[in-house]
Amino acid sequence: MKIGRRPYGIAVLDMTPMIDVVFLLLIFFLTTAQMAQMASSPVSLPEETGSPAESAGSTGLVVNVDSLGVITVLDQPVEAQELVKRAKEVMAQDPTAVPVIRADRRAAAGRLNEVVEGLRSGGCRAVRVATTHGNEDQK
């Protein structure tokens, strides 16, 4: 009888699943970053003094109003009827969503009112208007 150690085989670690997961995460974050850039088109927001408010609830919909009064959602121009339709779709998916309006400071107030009325017609109970944090010392 032979007493001694048995030779064990060399352990092979397969890295393929881990590499696949890393590539999937990379694709996910790149896609998410692109969508975030699309939602934040360049708009000169009005300034508001005071402390920034905490955002409560999900956004669901970001509506941009540029200085010429053009309403865009995800960088696509929309009219009032299309805005009502999109608001209904968002509210059907998440009834607690509070849309954000990013209106340019040079946009007409009447156009902002149209956007608010369109969102309310679509079932939104509340909206948020995006502003930048102004400096209190400037006044």
HELIX and SHEET records of a PDB file:
HELIX    1   1 THR A   16  ALA A   39  1                                  24    
HELIX    2   2 ALA A   80  GLN A   93  1                                  14    
HELIX    3   3 ALA A  109  SER A  121  1                                  13    
HELIX    4   4 GLU A  136  GLN A  138  5                                   3    
SHEET    1   A 2 GLU A  47  GLU A  48  0                                        
SHEET    2   A 2 THR A 132  HIS A 133  1                                        
SHEET    1   B 5 GLN A  76  PRO A  77  0                                        
SHEET    2   B 5 ILE A  71  VAL A  73 -1                                        
SHEET    3   B 5 VAL A  62  VAL A  65 -1                                        
SHEET    4   B 5 VAL A 100  ALA A 103  1                                        
SHEET    5   B 5 ARG A 128  VAL A 129  1                                        
END                                                                             
